[in-house]
Amino acid sequence: MVLKMHTGRITLALYNSYDPRSFREAHRRALARAGPLALAFDYNLAVFGFPFPQELQTPTEISEWVATTTSIGEHGGFLKELTAKGRFQTFPYPDKGFPPQLGEIVLTTRKPDEKKKITAEEVAEMVKRGQSVMLVFGLGPKGAPKEVFKMTKYHLDITPGGYSLETCTAMGATAGAMAYLLKH
């Protein structure tokens, strides 16, 4: 008899570091790019502090709207598909911490705090053991703000030495690396 190992779930999370009152093209593009990544690798997607237009109240309304405004990700179709599966969520900024139901919080950064530093291999092992993990990506010119560094338990540098990556590049590199490590 072979026992199946229970695995946790990975959530890719975008943290808005731009103006919290103005929805920008960068928000739209990051969402359109994150949707296919999450769908391709069977991850969830969450966004924090995104200033969506007020008339958009649900993830379905948001993904439908994004789909009408982009050609990325099959014209937003992948984000819509992810949403239809119940795997896209929106949240306000986390004042006192991230929602615990999303798992252990890991900030992706090129400047990890040495006391909080974790490797991609260690994150993959957590997931293999059944622990869900949320990988947080700062979306903005300076990445995640200091308060996010403080409220996260772990910090992951996906590069071998502190290289700065654009947010969507970092998401792709991290999503792919995690998928590979989870299969091996």
GROMACS elastic network, one bead per residue, 0.5 to 0.9 nm:
[ bonds ]
;  ai    aj funct       b0    kb
    5   128     6  0.72328   500
    5   129     6  0.75211   500
    5   130     6  0.80484   500
    6   127     6  0.87158   500
    6   128     6  0.68860   500
    6   129     6  0.67517   500
    6   130     6  0.54431   500
    7   126     6  0.85460   500
    7   127     6  0.54745   500
    7   129     6  0.59155   500
    7   131     6  0.69095   500
    7   132     6  0.77511   500
    8   103     6  0.84390   500
    8   126     6  0.77290   500
    8   128     6  0.64800   500
    8   129     6  0.70639   500
    8   133     6  0.71761   500
    9    42     6  0.84008   500
    9    43     6  0.66324   500
    9    44     6  0.75715   500
    9   102     6  0.84144   500
    9   103     6  0.79771   500
    9   127     6  0.66906   500
    9   130     6  0.78256   500
    9   131     6  0.72461   500
    9   133     6  0.63075   500
    9   134     6  0.82794   500
   10    38     6  0.88205   500
   10    42     6  0.80672   500
   10    43     6  0.51275   500
   10    44     6  0.62746   500
   10    45     6  0.86262   500
   10   102     6  0.83291   500
   10   103     6  0.81323   500
   10   127     6  0.74945   500
   10   131     6  0.89665   500
   10   132     6  0.58214   500
   10   134     6  0.57351   500
   10   135     6  0.73024   500
   10   178     6  0.89885   500
   11    38     6  0.78163   500
   11    43     6  0.54306   500
   11    45     6  0.53399   500
   11    46     6  0.67851   500
   11    87     6  0.88028   500
   11   102     6  0.69800   500
   11   103     6  0.82632   500
   11   132     6  0.79186   500
   11   133     6  0.62937   500
   11   135     6  0.61219   500
   11   136     6  0.83939   500
   12    34     6  0.77440   500
   12    37     6  0.87982   500
   12    38     6  0.69954   500
   12    43     6  0.68815   500
   12    44     6  0.61234   500
   12    46     6  0.62787   500
   12    47     6  0.84549   500
   12   133     6  0.87354   500
   12   134     6  0.59668   500
   12   135     6  0.51110   500
   12   136     6  0.63665   500
   12   137     6  0.76364   500
   12   171     6  0.77293   500
   12   175     6  0.80899   500
   13    34     6  0.89497   500
   13    44     6  0.83690   500
   13    45     6  0.57930   500
   13    47     6  0.54330   500
   13    48     6  0.73754   500
   13   134     6  0.65241   500
   13   135     6  0.58036   500
   13   137     6  0.59957   500
   13   138     6  0.84964   500
   14    30     6  0.81308   500
   14    31     6  0.83489   500
   14    34     6  0.86718   500
   14    45     6  0.80381   500
   14    46     6  0.64340   500
   14    48     6  0.61934   500
   14    49     6  0.87778   500
   14    50     6  0.87063   500
   14   135     6  0.85595   500
   14   136     6  0.59757   500
   14   137     6  0.50352   500
   14   138     6  0.60598   500
   14   139     6  0.61671   500
   14   167     6  0.88735   500
   15    46     6  0.86873   500
   15    47     6  0.60160   500
   15    49     6  0.65046   500
   15    50     6  0.77076   500
   15    93     6  0.80094   500
   15   136     6  0.67066   500
   15   137     6  0.59874   500
   15   139     6  0.56296   500
   15   140     6  0.84949   500
   15   143     6  0.84809   500
   15   144     6  0.68866   500
   15   148     6  0.89580   500
   16    19     6  0.78989   500
   16    20     6  0.71971   500
   16    27     6  0.79297   500
   16    47     6  0.76355   500
   16    48     6  0.61042   500
   16    49     6  0.54026   500
   16    50     6  0.57560   500
   16    51     6  0.85278   500
   16    93     6  0.83673   500
   16   137     6  0.87870   500
   16   138     6  0.63777   500
   16   139     6  0.50736   500
   16   140     6  0.66285   500
   16   143     6  0.86565   500
   16   144     6  0.79017   500
   17    20     6  0.74938   500
   17    49     6  0.82199   500
   17   138     6  0.62810   500
   17   139     6  0.54005   500
   17   141     6  0.76236   500
   17   142     6  0.75214   500
   17   143     6  0.65373   500
   17   144     6  0.61947   500
   17   145     6  0.69052   500
   18    21     6  0.86450   500
   18    22     6  0.79989   500
   18    23     6  0.86581   500
   18    24     6  0.83671   500
   18    27     6  0.88500   500
   18    50     6  0.88364   500
   18   139     6  0.70485   500
   18   140     6  0.52219   500
   18   141     6  0.76424   500
   19    22     6  0.56605   500
   19    23     6  0.79081   500
   19    24     6  0.87302   500
   19    51     6  0.83403   500
   19   140     6  0.89877   500
   20    23     6  0.77889   500
   20    49     6  0.65259   500
   20    50     6  0.67397   500
   20    51     6  0.57574   500
   21    50     6  0.83604   500
   21    51     6  0.55106   500
   21    52     6  0.86091   500
   22    50     6  0.85546   500
   22    51     6  0.58820   500
   22    52     6  0.80472   500
   22    53     6  0.87615   500
   23    26     6  0.82250   500
   23    27     6  0.65023   500
   23    28     6  0.79974   500
   23    50     6  0.71070   500
   23    51     6  0.52426   500
   23    52     6  0.60171   500
   23    53     6  0.74158   500
   24    27     6  0.53611   500
   24    28     6  0.67733   500
   24    29     6  0.88781   500
   24    51     6  0.87221   500
   25    28     6  0.51141   500
   25    29     6  0.61288   500
   25    30     6  0.85259   500
   26    29     6  0.51453   500
   26    30     6  0.59782   500
   26    31     6  0.84947   500
   26   139     6  0.81242   500
   26   140     6  0.82169   500
   27    30     6  0.52668   500
   27    31     6  0.61944   500
   27    32     6  0.85901   500
   27    50     6  0.74988   500
   27    51     6  0.88965   500
   27   139     6  0.78305   500
   28    31     6  0.52644   500
   28    32     6  0.61290   500
   28    33     6  0.86237   500
   28    66     6  0.65002   500
   28    69     6  0.80776   500
   28    70     6  0.77472   500
   29    32     6  0.50333   500
   29    33     6  0.60861   500
   29    34     6  0.84614   500
   29    66     6  0.88560   500
   29    70     6  0.76216   500
   29    72     6  0.74207   500
   29   168     6  0.88380   500
   30    33     6  0.51075   500
   30    34     6  0.58872   500
   30    35     6  0.85289   500
   30   139     6  0.80621   500
   30   167     6  0.78627   500
   30   168     6  0.63981   500
   31    34     6  0.50747   500
   31    35     6  0.60972   500
   31    45     6  0.89544   500
   31    47     6  0.85511   500
   31    63     6  0.86755   500
   31    66     6  0.79226   500
   31    76     6  0.86703   500
   31    79     6  0.75764   500
   32    35     6  0.56207   500
   32    36     6  0.73527   500
   32    63     6  0.87623   500
   32    66     6  0.71841   500
   32    67     6  0.79197   500
   32    70     6  0.72966   500
   32    71     6  0.84442   500
   32    72     6  0.57251   500
   32    73     6  0.58466   500
   32    74     6  0.89190   500
   32    75     6  0.80524   500
   32    76     6  0.57057   500
   32    77     6  0.87500   500
   32    78     6  0.79319   500
   32    79     6  0.64713   500
   33    36     6  0.60023   500
   33    37     6  0.68050   500
   33    72     6  0.66405   500
   33    73     6  0.62478   500
   33    76     6  0.86093   500
   33    78     6  0.89849   500
   33    79     6  0.84337   500
   33   168     6  0.69791   500
   33   171     6  0.89857   500
   33   172     6  0.89315   500
   34    37     6  0.51309   500
   34    38     6  0.61242   500
   34    39     6  0.85292   500
   34    45     6  0.73296   500
   34    73     6  0.87356   500
   34    79     6  0.77833   500
   34   168     6  0.74395   500
   34   171     6  0.74166   500
   34   172     6  0.82935   500
   35    38     6  0.53101   500
   35    39     6  0.61252   500
   35    40     6  0.85069   500
   35    44     6  0.87525   500
   35    45     6  0.71032   500
   35    73     6  0.73137   500
   35    76     6  0.78180   500
   35    77     6  0.85945   500
   35    78     6  0.56395   500
   35    80     6  0.80214   500
   35    81     6  0.84775   500
   35    82     6  0.66309   500
   35    83     6  0.87041   500
   35    88     6  0.83125   500
   36    39     6  0.50181   500
   36    40     6  0.58066   500
   36    41     6  0.84933   500
   36    73     6  0.59505   500
   36    74     6  0.87473   500
   36    76     6  0.85987   500
   36    77     6  0.85503   500
   36    78     6  0.51616   500
   36    79     6  0.64407   500
   36    82     6  0.81039   500
   37    40     6  0.51768   500
   37    41     6  0.62234   500
   37    42     6  0.82774   500
   37    43     6  0.77945   500
   37    78     6  0.88001   500
   37   171     6  0.79944   500
   37   172     6  0.68944   500
   37   175     6  0.69733   500
   37   176     6  0.85689   500
   38    41     6  0.55072   500
   38    42     6  0.57166   500
   38    44     6  0.57136   500
   38    45     6  0.62467   500
   38    78     6  0.89084   500
   38    79     6  0.85948   500
   38    82     6  0.75583   500
   38    87     6  0.86362   500
   38   175     6  0.79077   500
   39    42     6  0.51338   500
   39    43     6  0.62643   500
   39    44     6  0.76608   500
   39    45     6  0.88693   500
   39    78     6  0.68467   500
   39    79     6  0.78200   500
   39    81     6  0.78678   500
   39    82     6  0.59098   500
   39    87     6  0.87916   500
   40    43     6  0.77985   500
   40    78     6  0.89434   500
   41   175     6  0.72207   500
   41   176     6  0.78368   500
   41   178     6  0.89990   500
   41   179     6  0.64777   500
   43    87     6  0.77409   500
   43   175     6  0.86186   500
   44    82     6  0.78815   500
   44    86     6  0.85874   500
   44    88     6  0.61161   500
   44    89     6  0.82266   500
   44   134     6  0.87925   500
   45    82     6  0.82607   500
   45    83     6  0.89044   500
   45    87     6  0.61662   500
   45    89     6  0.64126   500
   45    90     6  0.86386   500
   46    87     6  0.81453   500
   46    88     6  0.56967   500
   46    90     6  0.56207   500
   46    91     6  0.73740   500
   46   102     6  0.89405   500
   46   134     6  0.87615   500
   47    50     6  0.65581   500
   47    88     6  0.82278   500
   47    89     6  0.65790   500
   47    91     6  0.60935   500
   47    92     6  0.82318   500
   48    89     6  0.89663   500
   48    90     6  0.62205   500
   48    92     6  0.53352   500
   48    93     6  0.53234   500
   48    94     6  0.74497   500
   49    52     6  0.88454   500
   49    90     6  0.81146   500
   49    91     6  0.64454   500
   49    94     6  0.81574   500
   50    90     6  0.78587   500
   50    91     6  0.79540   500
   50    92     6  0.73580   500
   50    93     6  0.83392   500
   51    54     6  0.82116   500
   52    55     6  0.82283   500
   52    56     6  0.65870   500
   52    57     6  0.84447   500
   52    62     6  0.77150   500
   53    56     6  0.57269   500
   53    57     6  0.85341   500
   53    62     6  0.89077   500
   54    57     6  0.69279   500
   55    61     6  0.87088   500
   56    59     6  0.81068   500
   56    60     6  0.87289   500
   56    61     6  0.55663   500
   56    62     6  0.57972   500
   56    65     6  0.81999   500
   57    60     6  0.84303   500
   57    61     6  0.65753   500
   57    62     6  0.73633   500
   58    61     6  0.52111   500
   58    62     6  0.62590   500
   58    63     6  0.86773   500
   58    89     6  0.85015   500
   58    90     6  0.80429   500
   59    63     6  0.60376   500
   59    64     6  0.84651   500
   59    80     6  0.89420   500
   59    83     6  0.65320   500
   59    86     6  0.86611   500
   59    88     6  0.64079   500
   59    89     6  0.61010   500
   59    90     6  0.67139   500
   60    63     6  0.52245   500
   60    64     6  0.60553   500
   60    65     6  0.84998   500
   60    80     6  0.71622   500
   60    83     6  0.61377   500
   60    84     6  0.72707   500
   60    88     6  0.86068   500
   61    64     6  0.51823   500
   61    65     6  0.61352   500
   61    66     6  0.86540   500
   62    65     6  0.51156   500
   62    66     6  0.61330   500
   62    67     6  0.85360   500
   62    80     6  0.88972   500
   63    66     6  0.50608   500
   63    67     6  0.60574   500
   63    68     6  0.87823   500
   63    76     6  0.71797   500
   63    77     6  0.84325   500
   63    79     6  0.60142   500
   63    80     6  0.52669   500
   63    81     6  0.89105   500
   63    83     6  0.69545   500
   63    88     6  0.87730   500
   64    67     6  0.51202   500
   64    68     6  0.66132   500
   64    76     6  0.77872   500
   64    77     6  0.85862   500
   64    79     6  0.85448   500
   64    80     6  0.64548   500
   65    68     6  0.52997   500
   65    69     6  0.67299   500
   65    76     6  0.88056   500
   66    69     6  0.52292   500
   66    70     6  0.64237   500
   66    75     6  0.83597   500
   66    76     6  0.62084   500
   66    79     6  0.83536   500
   66    80     6  0.87510   500
   67    70     6  0.57894   500
   67    71     6  0.77052   500
   67    72     6  0.85849   500
   67    73     6  0.88329   500
   67    74     6  0.85233   500
   67    75     6  0.53782   500
   67    77     6  0.63730   500
   67    78     6  0.89524   500
   67    79     6  0.77653   500
   67    80     6  0.73685   500
   68    71     6  0.83974   500
   68    75     6  0.72143   500
   68    76     6  0.74322   500
   69    75     6  0.77767   500
   69    76     6  0.81172   500
   70    73     6  0.81599   500
   70    74     6  0.85722   500
   70    75     6  0.53464   500
   70    76     6  0.63423   500
   71    74     6  0.61453   500
   71    76     6  0.67297   500
   72    75     6  0.51907   500
   72    76     6  0.61068   500
   72    77     6  0.87278   500
   73    76     6  0.51192   500
   73    77     6  0.63116   500
   73    78     6  0.57626   500
   73    79     6  0.74740   500
   74    77     6  0.51895   500
   74    78     6  0.64959   500
   74    79     6  0.89944   500
   75    78     6  0.79472   500
   75    79     6  0.89677   500
   76    79     6  0.53508   500
   76    80     6  0.63226   500
   76    81     6  0.87434   500
   77    81     6  0.60969   500
   77    82     6  0.85765   500
   78    82     6  0.61266   500
   78    83     6  0.84942   500
   79    82     6  0.50529   500
   79    83     6  0.60798   500
   79    84     6  0.85723   500
   79    88     6  0.79488   500
   80    83     6  0.50052   500
   80    84     6  0.61054   500
   80    85     6  0.87013   500
   80    88     6  0.89393   500
   81    84     6  0.50417   500
   81    85     6  0.64333   500
   81    86     6  0.89092   500
   81    87     6  0.89936   500
   82    85     6  0.52253   500
   82    86     6  0.66893   500
   82    87     6  0.55433   500
   82    88     6  0.62967   500
   83    86     6  0.50417   500
   83    87     6  0.54408   500
   83    89     6  0.80344   500
   84    87     6  0.74998   500
   84    88     6  0.84067   500
   85    88     6  0.80916   500
   86    89     6  0.78487   500
   91    94     6  0.77980   500
   91    99     6  0.89028   500
   92    95     6  0.86386   500
   93    97     6  0.89358   500
   93    98     6  0.84495   500
   94    97     6  0.51931   500
   94    98     6  0.53562   500
   94    99     6  0.77381   500
   94   148     6  0.88440   500
   95    98     6  0.79994   500
   96   151     6  0.77371   500
   97   100     6  0.82042   500
   97   148     6  0.85516   500
   97   151     6  0.60476   500
   97   152     6  0.79906   500
   98   101     6  0.87280   500
   98   102     6  0.78540   500
   98   105     6  0.75440   500
   98   151     6  0.80257   500
   98   152     6  0.83693   500
   99   102     6  0.59447   500
   99   103     6  0.79656   500
  100   103     6  0.56516   500
  100   104     6  0.73928   500
  100   105     6  0.84822   500
  101   104     6  0.87314   500
  101   132     6  0.84841   500
  102   105     6  0.78006   500
  102   132     6  0.67378   500
  102   133     6  0.66651   500
  102   134     6  0.59583   500
  103   131     6  0.67967   500
  103   134     6  0.57650   500
  104   131     6  0.72939   500
  104   132     6  0.62453   500
  104   134     6  0.60115   500
  104   135     6  0.85684   500
  104   152     6  0.85333   500
  104   153     6  0.75644   500
  104   154     6  0.82754   500
  105   132     6  0.89569   500
  105   133     6  0.59852   500
  105   135     6  0.63398   500
  105   136     6  0.72037   500
  105   151     6  0.86810   500
  105   152     6  0.56418   500
  105   153     6  0.61616   500
  105   154     6  0.65927   500
  105   155     6  0.87086   500
  106   118     6  0.84540   500
  106   123     6  0.84352   500
  106   133     6  0.70310   500
  106   134     6  0.59860   500
  106   136     6  0.60579   500
  106   152     6  0.61967   500
  106   153     6  0.65116   500
  106   155     6  0.54904   500
  106   156     6  0.65896   500
  107   112     6  0.84022   500
  107   134     6  0.82451   500
  107   135     6  0.58506   500
  107   137     6  0.65769   500
  107   138     6  0.83265   500
  107   144     6  0.83492   500
  107   148     6  0.77908   500
  107   149     6  0.70776   500
  107   152     6  0.63209   500
  107   153     6  0.80657   500
  107   154     6  0.62223   500
  107   156     6  0.60696   500
  107   157     6  0.86298   500
  108   111     6  0.88078   500
  108   112     6  0.80243   500
  108   135     6  0.64919   500
  108   136     6  0.58305   500
  108   137     6  0.56941   500
  108   138     6  0.78898   500
  108   144     6  0.88561   500
  108   154     6  0.86399   500
  108   155     6  0.58291   500
  108   157     6  0.58419   500
  108   158     6  0.72582   500
  108   170     6  0.81557   500
  108   171     6  0.89219   500
  108   174     6  0.85271   500
  109   112     6  0.58779   500
  109   136     6  0.88875   500
  109   137     6  0.77231   500
  109   138     6  0.83181   500
  109   143     6  0.78940   500
  109   144     6  0.81391   500
  109   155     6  0.65168   500
  109   156     6  0.59350   500
  109   157     6  0.52075   500
  109   158     6  0.78087   500
  109   162     6  0.79519   500
  109   164     6  0.82275   500
  110   155     6  0.88762   500
  110   156     6  0.76883   500
  110   157     6  0.50710   500
  110   158     6  0.77049   500
  110   159     6  0.75120   500
  110   161     6  0.76744   500
  110   163     6  0.58571   500
  110   164     6  0.59207   500
  110   165     6  0.80603   500
  111   114     6  0.87897   500
  111   155     6  0.82416   500
  111   156     6  0.85821   500
  111   157     6  0.71109   500
  111   162     6  0.61217   500
  111   163     6  0.88070   500
  112   115     6  0.83375   500
  112   116     6  0.68841   500
  112   117     6  0.56441   500
  112   118     6  0.85347   500
  112   149     6  0.85185   500
  112   154     6  0.83326   500
  112   155     6  0.51040   500
  112   156     6  0.63930   500
  112   157     6  0.65280   500
  112   162     6  0.83975   500
  113   116     6  0.52557   500
  113   117     6  0.58820   500
  113   149     6  0.82237   500
  113   154     6  0.84216   500
  113   155     6  0.66682   500
  114   117     6  0.51250   500
  114   118     6  0.87666   500
  114   155     6  0.84195   500
  115   118     6  0.89548   500
  115   154     6  0.84477   500
  115   155     6  0.88315   500
  116   152     6  0.83781   500
  116   153     6  0.62300   500
  116   155     6  0.54310   500
  116   156     6  0.83891   500
  117   153     6  0.89197   500
  117   154     6  0.58345   500
  117   156     6  0.59819   500
  117   157     6  0.79505   500
  118   121     6  0.82802   500
  118   122     6  0.63482   500
  118   123     6  0.70844   500
  118   154     6  0.61053   500
  118   155     6  0.58648   500
  118   156     6  0.53752   500
  118   157     6  0.79470   500
  119   122     6  0.51502   500
  119   123     6  0.64095   500
  119   124     6  0.87048   500
  119   155     6  0.84325   500
  119   156     6  0.60633   500
  119   157     6  0.73841   500
  119   158     6  0.77377   500
  120   123     6  0.50551   500
  120   124     6  0.61644   500
  120   125     6  0.86210   500
  120   156     6  0.69447   500
  120   157     6  0.81051   500
  120   158     6  0.67788   500
  120   174     6  0.82077   500
  120   177     6  0.75079   500
  120   178     6  0.67976   500
  120   181     6  0.78822   500
  121   124     6  0.50931   500
  121   125     6  0.62253   500
  121   126     6  0.87379   500
  121   178     6  0.80119   500
  121   181     6  0.66290   500
  121   182     6  0.87435   500
  122   125     6  0.50510   500
  122   126     6  0.63228   500
  122   127     6  0.88333   500
  123   126     6  0.51308   500
  123   127     6  0.64987   500
  123   128     6  0.87558   500
  123   133     6  0.77124   500
  123   156     6  0.86636   500
  123   178     6  0.80157   500
  124   127     6  0.51400   500
  124   128     6  0.61486   500
  124   129     6  0.86470   500
  124   178     6  0.62556   500
  124   179     6  0.85006   500
  124   181     6  0.60770   500
  124   182     6  0.57207   500
  125   129     6  0.61640   500
  125   130     6  0.87555   500
  125   131     6  0.87154   500
  125   181     6  0.84877   500
  125   182     6  0.77426   500
  126   129     6  0.52043   500
  126   130     6  0.66048   500
  126   131     6  0.53242   500
  126   132     6  0.75814   500
  126   133     6  0.78590   500
  127   130     6  0.51430   500
  127   132     6  0.57670   500
  127   133     6  0.68000   500
  127   182     6  0.78191   500
  128   131     6  0.72414   500
  128   182     6  0.68597   500
  135   156     6  0.86812   500
  135   171     6  0.89396   500
  135   174     6  0.86901   500
  136   144     6  0.84991   500
  137   143     6  0.72940   500
  137   144     6  0.70164   500
  137   167     6  0.66714   500
  137   168     6  0.88502   500
  137   170     6  0.79208   500
  137   171     6  0.72740   500
  138   141     6  0.87106   500
  138   142     6  0.77619   500
  138   145     6  0.76865   500
  138   148     6  0.89175   500
  138   167     6  0.70375   500
  139   142     6  0.79853   500
  139   143     6  0.56112   500
  139   144     6  0.69497   500
  139   166     6  0.88485   500
  139   167     6  0.61726   500
  139   168     6  0.87990   500
  140   143     6  0.51852   500
  140   144     6  0.75067   500
  140   167     6  0.79759   500
  141   166     6  0.88246   500
  142   145     6  0.75397   500
  143   167     6  0.79306   500
  144   147     6  0.81467   500
  144   148     6  0.61877   500
  144   149     6  0.72339   500
  145   148     6  0.56210   500
  145   149     6  0.68491   500
  146   149     6  0.50470   500
  146   150     6  0.64097   500
  146   151     6  0.88527   500
  147   150     6  0.50425   500
  147   151     6  0.62203   500
  147   152     6  0.87486   500
  148   151     6  0.51315   500
  148   152     6  0.61690   500
  149   152     6  0.56993   500
  149   153     6  0.84284   500
  149   154     6  0.87470   500
  149   155     6  0.79047   500
  150   153     6  0.78801   500
  152   155     6  0.73566   500
  156   159     6  0.88794   500
  157   160     6  0.73643   500
  157   161     6  0.76076   500
  157   162     6  0.65162   500
  157   163     6  0.83011   500
  158   161     6  0.84962   500
  158   162     6  0.83186   500
  158   163     6  0.87173   500
  158   170     6  0.75879   500
  158   173     6  0.72909   500
  158   174     6  0.61591   500
  158   177     6  0.82047   500
  159   162     6  0.61687   500
  159   163     6  0.60563   500
  159   164     6  0.84861   500
  159   165     6  0.87470   500
  159   170     6  0.89123   500
  159   173     6  0.86681   500
  160   163     6  0.76262   500
  164   170     6  0.86178   500
  165   168     6  0.81189   500
  165   169     6  0.60236   500
  165   170     6  0.55036   500
  166   169     6  0.52712   500
  166   170     6  0.61025   500
  166   171     6  0.86648   500
  167   170     6  0.50812   500
  167   171     6  0.61536   500
  167   172     6  0.86930   500
  168   172     6  0.62004   500
  168   173     6  0.85700   500
  169   172     6  0.51861   500
  169   173     6  0.61230   500
  169   174     6  0.84923   500
  170   173     6  0.51192   500
  170   174     6  0.59333   500
  170   175     6  0.83349   500
  171   174     6  0.52134   500
  171   175     6  0.58627   500
  171   176     6  0.83799   500
  172   175     6  0.51620   500
  172   176     6  0.59747   500
  172   177     6  0.83798   500
  173   176     6  0.53248   500
  173   177     6  0.60239   500
  173   178     6  0.85234   500
  174   177     6  0.51151   500
  174   178     6  0.59971   500
  174   179     6  0.84760   500
  175   178     6  0.52736   500
  175   179     6  0.61541   500
  175   180     6  0.86744   500
  176   179     6  0.51134   500
  176   180     6  0.61975   500
  176   181     6  0.86274   500
  177   180     6  0.51588   500
  177   181     6  0.61442   500
  177   182     6  0.85705   500
  178   181     6  0.50745   500
  178   182     6  0.60146   500
  178   183     6  0.86858   500
  179   182     6  0.52160   500
  179   183     6  0.65056   500
  179   184     6  0.89824   500
  180   183     6  0.53795   500
  180   184     6  0.65228   500
  181   184     6  0.52223   500
